[in-house]
Amino acid sequence: MSEITIEYRGKQITASLGRGETTAGPATPAGDQALWYVTIGGTALTKFPATPGDSEETVRTRVLQWLGEHPDMLDRDQIILGGG
């Protein structure tokens, strides 16, 4: 399992397993630590460390908990990186 899709309040949220790399450059300080990257429409929302016991259900639960704690993230039609 390397990707999970979650329908939440009419939006499609994706959690993808990665190894700390970024598209903008070298690995983050996490190095080889596996991370779950949470996105909506390809736009990053958050990330959190993967654990060896992760299952689809545990990742889904963590994503849903985060979304519940940050409801304003789904109210944005666009997330503009860099401000402006």
trRosetta pair geometry for C-beta under 8 A, 3 or more apart (Angstrom, degrees):
i j d omega theta_ij theta_ji phi_ij phi_ji
1 4 6.9 27 178 -60 112 93
1 17 7.4 101 116 -14 67 136
1 54 7.8 -135 82 116 124 101
1 55 7.6 82 33 -155 159 41
1 56 5.9 -134 -141 -67 157 87
1 59 8.0 -166 133 9 132 147
2 16 6.7 22 150 -159 75 68
2 17 4.5 -105 -149 43 64 111
3 14 6.3 -13 -167 -170 100 102
3 15 7.0 162 -152 85 49 54
3 16 4.8 -5 -105 -107 89 75
3 17 7.0 -120 -61 10 51 79
4 14 7.1 155 80 -155 48 53
4 15 4.6 -2 54 55 99 101
4 56 5.7 152 -107 -141 126 82
4 59 5.4 146 11 102 156 131
4 60 6.2 -124 161 -69 147 83
4 63 7.6 -161 93 -9 125 151
5 12 6.2 -17 -167 -167 104 97
5 13 7.3 145 -160 78 52 48
5 14 5.4 -22 -102 -101 69 76
6 12 7.6 142 74 -159 45 48
6 13 4.5 -26 67 68 97 101
6 14 7.5 179 20 -81 75 28
6 15 7.1 41 -7 -8 114 101
6 60 5.8 150 -93 -133 124 87
6 63 5.8 168 5 104 161 143
6 64 7.0 -142 -174 -63 151 87
7 10 7.6 13 -177 -99 91 12
7 11 7.4 153 -156 75 53 37
7 12 6.1 -28 -100 -99 64 62
7 13 7.7 172 -90 21 14 81
8 11 5.6 -32 72 63 74 88
8 13 5.3 5 19 -2 119 125
8 64 6.8 -175 -104 -110 131 80
8 67 5.7 -23 167 164 159 169
8 74 7.3 -115 112 -96 105 145
9 74 5.9 64 77 166 138 159
11 40 5.9 -3 165 -146 125 120
11 74 5.8 -151 3 -141 155 109
12 40 7.2 140 83 -143 55 70
12 41 7.5 104 69 -60 92 63
13 38 6.5 -3 -180 -169 105 93
13 39 7.3 159 -159 81 59 40
13 40 5.5 -35 -105 -88 69 85
13 45 7.6 -32 -140 9 104 150
13 63 6.3 156 128 169 136 132
13 67 7.0 -79 -81 -76 166 138
14 38 7.3 162 85 -151 47 46
14 39 5.1 -17 62 61 96 90
14 40 7.6 164 18 -85 76 35
15 36 4.9 -1 -174 -176 105 112
15 37 7.1 154 -155 73 51 41
15 38 5.2 -17 -98 -96 77 74
15 59 5.4 -179 107 164 156 119
15 60 7.8 -149 15 -81 143 48
15 63 5.3 -113 -58 -72 131 138
16 36 7.1 144 68 -156 32 59
16 37 5.0 -24 62 59 88 96
16 39 7.1 1 5 10 109 113
17 34 6.0 -3 -170 -174 98 109
17 35 7.5 155 -152 82 52 38
17 36 5.9 -33 -93 -98 60 65
17 37 7.9 173 -90 15 11 79
17 50 5.9 50 -132 -80 101 147
18 21 6.3 -112 172 40 115 80
18 34 7.2 158 85 -153 33 62
18 35 5.5 -25 68 65 83 86
18 36 7.8 135 22 -108 76 19
18 37 5.4 21 10 -13 124 118
19 27 7.3 -52 121 -121 86 115
19 32 5.7 -26 -174 -152 107 55
19 33 7.4 143 -162 75 57 32
19 34 5.8 -38 -102 -99 59 60
19 35 7.4 140 -117 19 9 82
20 27 4.8 45 114 -161 103 96
20 28 4.7 -122 -175 43 88 92
20 30 4.1 -149 -116 82 128 105
20 31 5.8 41 93 78 166 19
20 32 6.4 -129 26 -102 132 10
20 33 5.5 83 -55 57 130 72
20 34 7.6 -102 -28 -94 87 19
20 35 5.8 106 -72 -3 64 119
21 26 7.5 -87 -134 179 75 31
21 27 5.3 -56 -91 -96 59 68
21 28 7.5 -167 -101 -6 12 80
22 25 5.7 10 75 50 108 65
22 26 7.7 25 39 76 91 25
22 27 7.6 139 3 -126 76 24
22 28 6.1 88 -31 -52 108 94
27 30 7.3 -114 167 68 98 69
27 31 5.7 62 136 -129 138 32
27 32 7.3 -19 -154 -61 156 47
28 31 7.6 -96 81 -27 58 29
30 33 4.0 -92 170 48 99 119
30 35 6.3 57 119 -48 166 123
30 49 7.6 -168 -143 -97 134 91
33 49 6.2 -49 164 -128 120 98
33 50 7.8 165 163 38 74 84
34 49 7.3 87 84 -166 63 63
34 50 3.8 -47 112 45 106 130
35 47 4.9 22 168 176 123 118
35 48 6.8 157 -157 79 81 23
35 49 6.0 -57 -106 -106 69 39
35 50 6.1 -146 -95 -15 13 90
36 47 6.3 167 84 -155 51 66
36 48 5.4 -12 55 60 100 76
36 49 7.7 26 12 103 83 10
36 50 5.5 120 -36 -73 85 85
36 54 7.7 173 -56 -139 126 156
36 59 6.0 176 -115 -141 155 112
36 62 7.5 100 66 92 156 136
36 63 7.7 -108 141 -68 138 100
37 44 6.4 -61 -173 -123 102 97
37 47 4.9 -21 -103 -102 59 101
38 44 7.4 90 77 -158 54 60
38 45 4.7 -60 107 61 97 106
38 46 4.9 5 49 60 118 76
38 47 6.6 -171 11 -83 78 42
38 48 7.6 27 -18 5 114 92
38 63 5.7 160 -114 -124 130 102
38 66 6.9 173 7 85 174 149
39 42 5.8 4 166 -134 134 11
39 43 5.9 149 -159 67 88 34
39 44 5.5 -48 -98 -94 87 40
39 45 6.1 169 -107 0 28 87
40 43 5.8 -29 67 59 70 91
40 45 5.8 61 -4 -47 97 122
40 73 7.6 145 1 147 145 103
40 74 7.4 -180 -109 -107 167 71
43 79 5.0 141 167 46 146 121
44 47 7.4 -25 -162 -42 112 95
45 66 8.0 125 126 130 119 127
45 70 7.8 150 176 102 111 144
45 73 5.6 74 -145 -178 114 144
46 66 6.0 -132 59 176 154 147
46 70 7.7 135 -37 26 137 162
48 62 6.4 -129 73 158 153 134
48 66 7.5 -150 -31 -65 137 144
50 54 5.5 -66 -163 -20 84 151
51 54 5.3 132 61 -44 71 89
51 58 7.8 -73 56 130 114 144
53 58 7.0 60 118 5 85 169
54 58 5.4 -137 -141 78 55 123
54 59 5.5 53 -169 -54 109 99
55 58 4.9 91 45 8 75 99
55 59 7.1 -148 85 -2 36 87
56 59 6.1 -61 -149 41 28 106
56 60 6.0 30 155 -21 65 112
57 60 5.7 -54 -143 37 28 113
57 61 6.3 31 156 -22 63 106
58 61 5.6 -52 -148 35 31 114
58 62 6.5 31 154 -18 64 104
59 62 5.8 -55 -149 36 33 110
59 63 6.3 31 154 -17 67 106
60 63 5.9 -57 -148 38 29 109
60 64 6.2 26 157 -16 65 110
61 64 5.9 -57 -144 40 27 108
61 65 6.2 31 155 -22 63 106
62 65 5.7 -53 -147 34 30 113
62 66 6.5 29 154 -18 63 105
63 66 5.8 -56 -151 36 31 110
63 67 6.3 30 153 -18 66 107
64 67 5.6 -52 -144 38 33 112
64 68 6.3 38 154 -22 64 105
65 68 5.7 -56 -151 35 30 114
65 69 6.5 23 153 -14 64 108
66 69 5.7 -61 -149 40 32 108
66 70 6.1 -11 162 17 69 113
67 70 6.3 -78 -135 59 27 83
67 71 7.2 68 163 -91 64 52
67 73 7.1 -109 -131 60 67 123
67 74 7.0 48 -159 -38 102 121
68 71 6.9 3 -153 -62 29 89
70 73 4.7 35 135 -12 107 118
71 74 6.4 -55 -171 31 53 105
71 75 7.3 54 139 -25 72 105
72 75 5.3 -53 -155 26 50 119
72 76 7.4 55 153 -30 70 95
73 76 6.5 -50 -166 15 36 111
76 79 5.4 71 126 -70 144 75
80 83 6.8 89 111 -118 105 11
80 84 6.2 -103 147 45 135 103
